[in-house]
Amino acid sequence: MPILLFLIDTSASMNQRTYLGTSYLDIAKGAVEIFMKLRARDPASRGDRYMLVTFDEPPYGIKAGWKENHATFMNELKNLQASGLTTLGQALRTSFDLLNLNRLVSGIDNYGQGRNPFFLEPSVIITISDGSKMTNNSGVQEESDSLLSSGN
């Protein structure tokens, strides 16, 4: 029962328009919809769970968690708006925290008792971004080496 976490860039730069007139965010939404339609055709996808996380400030970046149904996921995806900063590091940290919380709640991780290797729950983070400069409240980051370790 894999978890597919979609991390969508909702920074203001995603409001850019292509030559066809569609925004980058609209293209990202369409990519997620197409992925989910194609994945639904596969019989192995019966137990898939989907999460939707954006670049918004925590906890507002979590749009649909692992307990939400498909209709809620699609509704939240449809209603995404692009504004704010490109905080990739913070969004990745939120995504990993959310996945770790799921592992704790589901009993895969037992702190103080070790990990149960026979419980397998693969997780995939699919990030869709326009690739613009990473920003935070203190300015523009030139390198991504300290994204996960920074306190921003």
Disulfide bonds with the S-S distance in Angstrom:
none
